[in-house]
Amino acid sequence: MTESTRPNLVYIFTDQQRADTMAAYGNDWIDTPNLNRLSDSSFVFENAYVSSPICTPSRSTQMTGLWPHSNGCIKNNIPLPDDVQTLAEFFPDDYHTAYYGKWHLGDEVIKRKGWDEWHSIEDQYRIWNTKPEHNEVLSDYHHWLVGLGYEPDTESFGKMVFSRPFAADLPAEHTKATYLGNRVSEFIETRKDDPFAICINFFEPHPPYVGPNDSMYDPKDLPQSPVFMVDPPENASKMHTLMAEAQKTNSDGPSSSGAPPVPGTDLPPEEAIGEGPESHSEQEFRETQASYYGLVTLMDAAVGKILDAIEDAGIADNTIVVFTSEHGDQMGDHNIFQKIVMYEQSVKVPCLIRVPWLNNKPVPGRYSHIDTIPTLLDVMGLDVPDHLQGTSKAPQLANGETLEENDIFLDWNGRSIDLKFPMSELERMREIPHRCIVSGDGWKLNLSVGDQNELYDLNTDPFEQVNLFDDPKYSDKVVELAMKIRQWQLETNDTALLPDVFPGAGHVKSMR
């Protein structure tokens, strides 16, 4: 492969987009024409999983090819260590690399090592990551809004900035999604003659659940899953049940358990506005869903600008396009919003990879984000660093093979470093480590030393309504899957404490 034929990479990922938000994943009513046309010419991974159902850990895996417990970003708002390489550093020097959008792996506005260009949209993480010498630096999106005549509406770390609710409620042409779509299109036109690798992280459809398309979808007409506004199983994890209890409680007071009235947020109170319904009414649940889907459609239009730019630049035949998300959203399923839990709605995301010179088609089985970087580098004919913890799936894609025997692992170490004491019961439960496996044959096991363990048969119970962990009939399956988790821990140097399990009712007999 010569320099002139080196393929480009356009890696797009969103924030909090569940899998069933486009036609390729069974949603035939949402308006996502651009994602649909991308999926028509892409490998569509039928069951794609994140590494962790929360922002920083999940995106750390996408950017490093390492598990959160390996790269250090085990909770939200932990900056990626300087000595951990990112995707940009895996490309030869002749590649021009650029990052656009939300980062959430350290300072948002200061260029990370390895990236040639850096274009920021977030000012909401200043309290965690901004160093005193960078206090005057604000995001590119902030300055663009100021140039349009808007005035910042809130203070953050001593500076006036635009809050998320303010930015979300702007006209479509001034939203973060449209801003990124336009800027990335300009980049592609400018850089089309030389090899490049660009990552774009759209903020949408992350909360606040509000935007210019709020009235696009009629709340009463939205299809619902069998677990919409249905409580988790009686023997579900305590973390899950407390989240459901919190969501049932309106904003007038705490629940009986001491849980907050709405599932917690990683943002200061003024930034948390609109993070979920304030009451437990079906109308509010549906209205929040309608706004969420409107945000997906808003983002889809921006993706369309990028796809058009690739076509207009005449580089479509030499450009790999990736589209995925960093985690999903419960959207009222199991009576909760947001992520954090191991339910499929939170851990499964859309994942499309368009490789113009391969026979792109649906990929049955299960796929993990841990494998994305080695797969992309392999497909592009570049060296795959030995330290990466995933494995390339390029051979399977090239040969038209499935991933039906592939096991998936999930990593949970706590919600955020921004702990407040005294802790509610919900916040305490959120800090307990969990490890999960979704096996190639469709079984899911969640293990934790401080919470209820869970076993679901996704083949017969895809909405995870019946926890089989304590049923002695499934003792052998529990032991089989627990052994796989333990082997994965040994291979990846994961030191999280998990229960030992043995055949028999209850399974848990000791802790290692």
N, C-alpha and C positions, 0 to 999 in steps of 0.2 A: 504494500500500500504506500503510495507516494504522498507527499505533503499535500498536493493539490486535491487528492481524493480522500483525505482523512475525513471521516464522518463527523458531523456536528451533533451536539446533544442539547435538546431543549427539555429540561426536567421541570415539570409543573406539579406542584402539590398544593392542596387546599388545607383548610383547618376545620376539622370537625364535620367532615362530610361522610355520612354513612354510605354503604354500598348501594342500597336500593334507591338511588337518586338519578338514574338514567335508564334508558331503554335496554341497554346491554345487560342490566341486572334485574330485568323484569318490570320496570316502571314505565308503562306505556302512555302515561298521561302528563308527566312533567315536561316542561318546555326546555329541552336542552339540545337543540339541533346541532350545536358544534361538538359537544361531547359525543353525540350519536355518530356524526360523520367521522370523528377520530376513531371511535370504537369499531366502525365498519372496516377500517384498514389496519387494525391493531391486534396484537395478542391480547385477548381479554381473559385475565385470570379470574376464574369463576369464584374462587374463594381466596381472597387476598387478606392477609392479617398483618397488623402492626406489631411492633415489638412490645409495646406497652400502651394501655388506653389512657394516655395523658400526654400533654404537649411536649415538654422538654425531653423526656426520655425517648419518646417515639421519634422525634425529628433528629435526635442525636444518632440513632441507628441509621436513619436515611442518609445522614451526612458523613458518617464515619465508617459504616459497615461493621460496627461493633455493638454488642449488647450494652444496654445502659449500665449494668453492673461492671462492665469492662471499661467503658469510656468515662465513667465517673458521674454522668448526668442521671442520677437515679431518681431525682425528684424535680418538680418544676422549679425554675429560677436558679438552678445550679449552672454556672458558666462552664462551657467546655474547656478543659485544661489546654493550655497553650501547646503542650507537647503531643496532643492528639491530632493526627492529620485528618483533614476533611477531603471530600470528593475532589475539590479543586486541585489539591496537591498530587493527585494520581494521574494527571494529564501531562504530556510532554510540554516543554517550554514553548513550542510553537502554537499551542492552543491559547486563545484568549478566553479567560474565565470571568464570569460575572454572576453576582447574586442580587436578586431583586425581591423585596418584600420582607415579611416578618422573619426574624431569626430565632429568638427565644433560646439562644445558646450562649448568652453573654450580652455585651453592650450592643444594642441594636444599630447604633449610628456610626460606629468605628469599624473600619474595614478589617475583616478577619484575614489572618495570614493565609496566603495561597490564592486569594481572589484578586484579580486584576481590577475589577470594578465592584462597587458596592452602592446599592440604591435602597434606602431605608424608608419604611412607612410607619414605624411604631415609635411612640414616646412614652408608652405605658409601663415600661420596665425599668425606668430610671432609678427607682428607689432601691433596686437590687444590684444593678450592674454599672451604674454611671460613676466613673472615677472623678474626683474633684477637678482634675485638669481638663475633663471633657464636659463639664457641666453646662457650658455655653453652646454645645453642639446639639442641634435638634435635627429631626428626620428630614429627608428630602421632601416627603409628602407635606410635612408641616410648612416648609417654606413655600411650596407650590400653592397651598391654600391661602397663605398670607398674601402671596402675589395676586390671588384672585379677589382679595378684599375681605376675606373672612378674618374674624378676630378670635383668638384662642379663648376657650370658655372655662378652663380649670387650671389649677396649679399642681405641678408635680416636681418635687425635689427642688423647689425654689424657682421654677420657671413656669410661665404660662404656656400651656399646650392645648391641643384639641383632644377632648375626651372621645372615647370610642362611641358613646351614644350620639354625640354631636356629628362625628364624621359619618356614622352609619345612616343618619337621617338626611344627608345632603342629596341633591339631585343626582341622578344616576351618573351623569357625566363628570361629577366631582368626587365620586366614591373611590375608595382604595382600589377596588377591582378594576374600574375603568382606567384609573391612573396607571396601574401596572400594565394593563393591556396595551395602552398607548406607548409607554416608555419602552417596553420590551419590543414592540413592533419597530420602533426607531432603532433600537440596538441591532436587530436582525438586518435591517436595510443597510446599516453602516458597516456591519461585520461580515456580510455575506460572502466576501471573496477570500476569507481566511478561516481556518478551522476554529470553532469556538465551542465552549461548553457553558451553558447558562442554566441557573436554577431560579425558579420563580415560585414564591410561596404567597398565594392569595390568602388573605385573612378570612374572607367569607367562605362558608356560612357560620363561622364562629359567632357566639353572642357578642354584643346584644342582638337579640332576635328582632331586628327592625331594619327596614331599608326602603328604597324607592319602589319596590315591587310588592309591598305589603298587601295590596288589593288584587294582585294578579290571580290568586287562587282562592276559591270559595271554601272557607273552613268546613262548612257542612258537607261538602262533596268529597272531602279527602278520604281515600280508602284507608282502612286501619288493619293492623295485624291482630291476630287472636289474643295478644297480650297487651293491647292498648288499654291503659288505665286498670290493668290487672296486677294485683300485688305479686311480688316474687313468691316462689314456693315457700311453704311454712318452714321448711328446713333449709332455706337459702342462707347464704352468708349473712352475718349480722350487719356488715357494711352495706349490703344491698338493701336489707329491710329497713335500716335506719334512714337511708336515703329516701326510700319510699315514704316513710313516716314524715320526714322533714318536708317533702314536697306536698303532702296532704295538709300541712299546717299553713294557714294563711299568715300574712305579714303582721298580724296583730300580737303574736306572742310565740314563745318557744313550744316545742312538743313536750310531751310528758317525759321523754328521755333526756331532754336538754339539748337536743339537736337544733341547729338553726332552722328558721322557718323555710328557707330555700337552700338547696345544696350549695355548699361553700364555693367561693370563688378565689382565684389567685390574685385578684385585683383589689386595690383600695375601695372602700365603700362607694365613693363617687363614681368609680369606673365600673361597678358591678350592676348598675342599673340595666334592667332588661335581660338579665342572665337566665331568666325562666319565669313561668307564670307565677303570679303572686297568690293565687288561690288554686284550689283543687277542683275547679269546675271543668266539665268537658268542653264548654265553649272556649275558655281561656287556653286549654290544651290545644284545641284545634286552631285557634287564632295564632298561637305561637308556631305551630307546624306550618301554617300558611305563610307566615313571614320567613321561616327557615327555607322553604322551597323557593320563595321569591329571591332569596339571597343566592341560592344555587343557580337560578336562571340569570341573575345579574353577573355572577362569575362566569357562567357559560358564554355570555356575550364577549367578555374580555378574552377568554380562550379562543373564541372565533377570530378576534383581531390578530392573535399570535399565529394561528394556523394560516390565516390569509397572508400574513407577512412572509411566512415561510414559502408559500406558493408564489407570491409576487416576486420574491427574491430569486426564484428559480433554483432553490436548493432543496426542495422537498424530497428528491430522490437520494439525497445524501445526508439527511437529517433524521436522527432518531428522536421521537417524541415520547415522553413518559407523562402519564397523568395518574395521580393517586392522591391520597389524603393522609394526614398524620394520625387520625383516629375518627371514630364515628360519633353518634349522638343517640341517646335512647329515644328522644322525641316522644315521651309519654309511654313508651313500652315498658312494661313492668313498673308502671306508675312513677317513673323518674325521667328527668331530663339530664343533659350533659353526658359525661363519659365515666371514667374511673372504674367502672365495673367490668367484669369479664364476659358479660353477655355479648352475643354475636353482633348486636346493633352497635356496640361500642368498639369492638376489636376488628370487625370486618370493614374493609374500605374498597372503593373502586380501584382498580389497577389496570391500566392500559399501557402497553409498550408497542409503538409502531416502529418496525424495522423495515424500511422500504425494500430491501433486497431479500427478505425472507417471506415465506408464505404465512402471513399473519392470520390467526384464527383463534377461536376460544380454546382455553387451556383448562381442562378439567383437573380436579384435585385441589390441593392446598399449597399456597405460596406465602412466603414470609418476606417482609421488607429487609430482613438481614441478608437476603440473597441478591438484593437489587444492585448494589455497587459492583460486586464481582460479575454479575450477569451482564451489566452494561459495558464494563471494561472489556470483557471477553468478546462480546458481540462487535465491539468497535475495533477489535484487533490490537488492543493495548494490554500491557502487562497487568496482571492481577497481583497486588501485594500479598505476600504470604501471611501477614498478620490479620487479614480480614477473617471474620468468624463465620461468614456465610459461604455458600458455595455457588458457583456459576450454574445457572440453569440454561445457558446458551445451547449446549448440546441437545437438550430435550426440545427446545424451541426449534432449532434447525432441523431436527429429525421428526418433528410432529408428534412427539411423545407427550404423555400426560404426567401429572404430578400426583397421581392417585395414591401412591405409597408414601408420600411426603408427610412427615410429622411436623407440627408447628408448636413452638414454645412461646410463652408470654411471661413478661418480667414485670412485677409490681413491687416497689420498695417504699411507697409512701407518696403523699400528694404534693407537698410543698415544703420548702425550707422555712417558709414564713409562718412558723408555728406561734400560736397565741395561747397563753395559759391564764386561767385553767382551761383545759381542753374539754369540749363536749364529748359525749360518748361516740358520736359520729366521727369527729376529728381523730379521736384516739384509735378507732377501728381502721381509719384510713391509713394510719401509719404502720400497720402490721404488714410485713412482707407476704406476698402470695406468689406462687408459681403455678403455671397452667400449661397443659399440653392439649392440643387438638390433634388426635391421631389420624393417620391416613385413612383408617376405616371408620372415621366419623364419631369417635368418642371424645368427650372433653372432661378432664379432671383438673379441679382447682384444689391446691393444697396450701394450708396455712397452719402454723402452730397456735395462733390465737383466735381463730375464727372457725366457723363451720366449714368443713370440707364439702366439695360438691362433685358429683358425677352425673353427666348428661349424655344420653344417647341421641346425637344430632340426627341420626338416620330416621328415628321414629318420633323424636321430640325436638324439632328444629327451633322451637321458640323457648326451650329450656324451662318447661313448666313442672317437671318432675325430677327432683334430686334423688338419685338412686344410691348415693354413697353409703348410706346405712343399711341398705338391703343386702343380706348375706348372699343372695343369688349372684351378686355382681362382685363378690370379693376378689375373684381371680382377675377380673378386669381392672379393679382398683390397684392391685399389686403390680400387674403388668405395666400400667401407665405410670405408677409411682416410680418404678425402676427406671423407666425411660427418662423421667425428669431428673432422677438422681444421676444417671449417666451423663445427661446434658450438663448438669451442674459441674461434674468433675471435668468434663471436656472444656468448659468455658471459665473455670475457676470461680464459680459462683459459690459464695460462702453463706448464702441465706439459710437460716435455720428452718427446716421443714420437718414434719412428723414422719417417723418411720411407720410403715403400715404392714400388717400381717393378715393372712386369711382369717375370716371370721367376722361376725357382726360387730359393727363399730370400727373395725380395722385398726384404729390408732391405738397402739399399745405402749409406745415410748417415744421419746424425742432424742435425736442424736445431737 
